[in-house]
């Protein structure tokens, strides 16, 4: 039974910063999955992780880590 508890604990959540606010995700979440979860799926956005631009081509492979700082910027229309 102890093994089951340890396995469950191994699948923990991470805490990160999303646009300056604390956010939690399951460990092992990729950036594209996180964006979908946060309501940005399919939207045109620019993303920086720890002050480094993350190209859209890397989103599926980029796994988020505990303590990451995520900044998401969406274009604003107007004139």
N, C-alpha and C positions, 0 to 999 in steps of 0.2 A: 504494500500500500504506500510505503514511503516513496517508491519510484514514481508512482502516479502523481504524487504531490510535487515532486521535483520537476517532472515533465510539464505539469501545468504551470509551475512557476517559471520554467524556461521560456514559455510562450507569453512573456510579459508585455506590458505596454511601455512605450517610450514617451517622454515629454519633450516637446520642442516649442519653439516660438513661431507663431504664425502671425505675421504683420504686427508684431509686438505683443500679442496675446498668447497665453499658455494654451497649448493644444496637446491632446494625447492620441496616440495611434498604436495599433498592434505592432510589436517588433517585426521587422522584415517587410514593412509596407514600402512599396515603390512610390516614387513621386507621382506618377500618373494615376495610381490608385488613390493617393491622398487628395490630389486635385479633384478627382471625381467625387470623393466623399465630402469634400468641402464645398461642392457646388460649382466648381470651375470646369467641369468636364465639357469638352467641345468649345469652350470659350477661348478667344484670343487673349492670352495673357503672357506677360514676361515674368520669369521666376528667377530669383537669386537664392542660393543656399550658402549661408555663411559669407555673404557679401560677394559671391562669385556667380555670374550669370550661368544658368543651366539651360543649354539649348534643348529645344523640344525633342530633338532626336535622341536625347539621353534620358528622357523622363521614365521610360519603361524599365531601364536598367539601373537607375539611380535609387538605391535603397536609402531611406532616411534613417538617421542615427539619433540616439538620445542626445538632446542638447542642441540639435541643429537649429539654426535661425532661418526661417523661410519668409521671404518677402515676395508678395505677388502684386503685380501692377497690371491693371486692365486699362486699355486705351479709353479715353473719354472723348466723345464726339461733341461738336459744338462749333460755334463760329462767332 
